[in-house]
Amino acid sequence: MKYMLLMQFSAATADFPIISEWAESEVQAHIAFMRDTNAKLVADGEFVDAQGLAFPEAAKVVRAGHDGAPLVTEGPFPETKEFLAGYWIVDCETERRAVEIAAHASSAPGPGGKPLNMPIEVRQVMSAPPTEL
């Protein structure tokens, strides 16, 4: 089964500064952890995809206008208190395994090498719409 692991960031619940405020060595340690995590998932045959995302200031919200033309709202969004920092898509046998991978990802090092303990949302990727509503 495929699962999406969503790395959430919330300034309200994080006890660490955002990554742009970390020392270069802390950023490098964090990136190395993520690369090692991805390499292990590849070796175990569980890796599908993983991406880090730009900060919300670079985001655009798009809706269909009445005439079909896109209506785009530009960032920054100062009211944003929580945002998606990145994700993994993994293909593993059980939800329990997806939760184990998420817990490992949550332990990524931050400032001073301390584990971030960032919340990782685990959601199964649906292969088809539910048959019952």
Secondary structure, 3 states (H helix, E strand, C coil): CEEEEEEEEECCCCCCCCHHHCCHHHHHHHHHHHHHHHHHHHHCCCEEEEEECCCHHHCEEEEECCCCCEEEEECCCCCCCEEEEEEEEEECCCHHHHHHHHHHHHCCECHHHCECCCCEEEEECCCCCCCCC
